[in-house]
Amino acid sequence: MKLLFDQGTPVPLRRFLHPHTADTAAELGWSAIENGELISAAEAAGYDALITTDQNLKYQQNLTTRNIAIIVLKKSSWPRIQKVVDFVTSEIESVKPKEYKEIEIA
């Protein structure tokens, strides 16, 4: 699976997503792109899922027309995510195209 990390998604998470590939918006020079344009760019570039911490995305964008899966991490703190990394990675790996999924992190 080809994954795109939005701003705020902890980069160390990608070490746990092997064999999937994970790029960051910053690495691609997409840091200044707004959410709607970022989703379109990700779809055009062949990404399967966008991983973000933006909990307002579903209110700001019409996601029903999107082919990319959207995964929202409800916390952005790497120490918190690291404690439940197996759960987070299994949730990411089970996502389907066009699916919107929020991952609750204690």
Secondary structure, DSSP 4 states (H G I P E B T S, - for coil): -EEEEPTTS-GGGGGGSTTSEEEETTTTT-TT--HHHHHHHHHHTT-SEEEE--TTHHHHS-GGG--SEEEEES---HHHHHHTHHHHHHHHHT--TT-EEEE---
